[in-house]
């Protein structure tokens, strides 16, 4: 057989060792990069919750300017989206969607009137839903 025929008959491919080396490199990269990505994702959720908190505060102030009072505890923050009965001056909705009242971890923002720290208290207890904590578990508050 000529060299050309031998080359055509031979099948090219990767050896097991080459595949293991590539998989090892991929695993090493994943071990180095994944924790950073997860940390950035956690920071992004906390930052998003802070922005949402500020948006709700602005909506509450507009509600107060229009109606002369903050929403009652019974209806809470839903009053920013749907007109409460017997509320003269309501010119909402003050937020576009109900999703603006839910933090990035899927829990409703807490609202309390009268507040212990101001006219009202508005907060999220973070990822764990428990008071206190740090990182993604830290409480996000308006006071």
C-alpha positions as CSV (number, residue, x, y, z in Angstrom):
1,X,0.0,0.0,0.0
2,X,1.1,3.5,-0.7
3,X,1.4,6.1,2.0
4,X,-1.6,7.9,0.6
5,X,-3.8,4.9,1.0
6,X,-2.6,4.2,4.5
7,X,-3.4,7.8,5.5
8,X,-6.9,7.5,4.1
9,X,-7.6,4.3,5.9
10,X,-6.3,5.5,9.3
11,X,-9.0,7.1,11.4
12,X,-8.2,10.4,13.1
13,X,-9.5,11.1,16.5
14,X,-8.6,12.0,20.1
15,X,-7.0,9.5,22.4
16,X,-8.3,8.9,25.9
17,X,-5.4,10.7,27.4
18,X,-6.1,13.8,25.3
19,X,-9.7,13.8,26.3
20,X,-8.8,13.4,30.0
21,X,-6.4,16.4,29.8
22,X,-9.1,18.6,28.2
23,X,-11.6,17.5,30.9
24,X,-9.1,18.3,33.6
25,X,-8.5,21.8,32.2
26,X,-12.3,22.4,32.0
27,X,-12.7,21.2,35.6
28,X,-9.9,23.4,36.8
29,X,-11.4,26.5,35.0
30,X,-14.9,25.7,36.5
31,X,-13.4,25.4,40.0
32,X,-11.7,28.8,39.7
33,X,-14.5,30.7,37.8
34,X,-17.7,29.3,39.3
35,X,-17.3,30.8,42.9
36,X,-16.8,34.3,41.3
37,X,-19.8,33.9,39.1
38,X,-22.0,32.8,42.1
39,X,-20.7,35.7,44.2
40,X,-21.6,38.2,41.5
41,X,-25.0,36.7,41.2
42,X,-25.6,37.1,44.9
43,X,-24.4,40.7,44.8
44,X,-26.6,41.4,41.9
45,X,-29.7,40.1,43.8
46,X,-28.9,42.3,46.8
47,X,-28.3,45.3,44.5
48,X,-31.6,44.7,42.7
49,X,-33.4,44.5,46.1
50,X,-32.0,47.8,47.1
51,X,-33.1,49.4,43.9
52,X,-36.6,47.9,44.3
53,X,-36.7,49.2,47.9
54,X,-36.0,52.7,46.6
55,X,-38.6,52.4,43.9
56,X,-41.2,51.4,46.4
57,X,-40.2,54.3,48.7
58,X,-40.7,56.7,45.8
59,X,-44.1,55.2,45.0
60,X,-45.1,55.5,48.7
61,X,-44.2,59.2,48.7
62,X,-46.2,59.8,45.5
63,X,-49.2,57.9,47.1
64,X,-48.8,60.1,50.2
65,X,-48.8,63.3,48.1
66,X,-51.9,62.3,46.2
67,X,-54.0,60.9,49.1
68,X,-52.6,62.6,52.2
69,X,-51.8,59.3,54.0
70,X,-49.7,56.2,53.5
71,X,-51.4,52.9,52.6
72,X,-53.1,51.2,55.5
73,X,-51.6,47.9,56.8
74,X,-54.6,45.9,55.7
75,X,-54.0,46.5,52.0
76,X,-50.4,47.3,52.4
77,X,-48.2,47.8,49.3
78,X,-50.9,46.5,47.0
79,X,-52.4,50.0,47.3
80,X,-49.6,51.2,45.1
81,X,-51.0,49.1,42.2
82,X,-54.7,48.8,42.8
83,X,-56.9,51.6,44.0
84,X,-58.1,51.0,47.6
85,X,-61.8,51.6,48.2
86,X,-62.7,55.0,49.6
87,X,-59.3,56.6,48.9
88,X,-59.9,60.0,47.4
89,X,-57.1,61.4,45.3
90,X,-55.6,58.1,44.3
91,X,-53.9,58.6,40.9
92,X,-52.0,55.4,40.5
93,X,-50.9,52.9,39.8
94,X,-47.7,54.0,41.4
95,X,-45.8,50.9,40.3
96,X,-46.3,49.1,37.0
97,X,-46.3,45.5,38.2
98,X,-47.0,43.3,41.2
99,X,-43.5,41.8,40.7
100,X,-42.1,45.1,41.9
101,X,-43.4,44.3,45.4
102,X,-41.5,41.0,45.5
103,X,-37.8,40.8,46.4
104,X,-35.3,38.9,44.2
105,X,-35.7,35.8,46.5
106,X,-39.4,35.6,45.9
107,X,-40.6,37.1,49.2
108,X,-42.9,40.1,49.5
109,X,-41.3,43.3,50.8
110,X,-42.5,43.9,54.4
111,X,-44.4,47.1,55.1
112,X,-45.5,48.4,58.5
113,X,-47.5,51.5,59.3
114,X,-46.8,53.3,61.6
115,X,-43.2,52.5,61.5
116,X,-40.8,52.1,64.4
117,X,-38.1,54.0,62.5
118,X,-40.1,56.5,60.6
119,X,-43.6,57.1,59.2
120,X,-43.5,53.6,57.8
121,X,-41.0,50.7,57.8
122,X,-40.2,49.0,54.5
123,X,-37.8,46.1,54.4
124,X,-36.7,42.7,53.0
125,X,-35.1,40.1,55.2
126,X,-32.8,38.9,52.4
127,X,-32.3,35.4,51.0
128,X,-32.7,33.6,54.3
129,X,-35.9,35.4,55.5
130,X,-34.4,35.8,59.0
131,X,-33.5,39.1,60.6
132,X,-29.8,39.8,60.6
133,X,-27.1,38.2,58.5
134,X,-24.6,39.3,55.9
135,X,-24.0,39.0,52.2
136,X,-27.2,37.8,50.5
137,X,-28.8,37.2,53.9
138,X,-28.5,40.8,55.1
139,X,-31.6,42.8,55.7
140,X,-32.4,45.6,53.3
141,X,-34.2,48.4,55.2
142,X,-35.4,51.9,54.5
143,X,-34.1,53.5,57.8
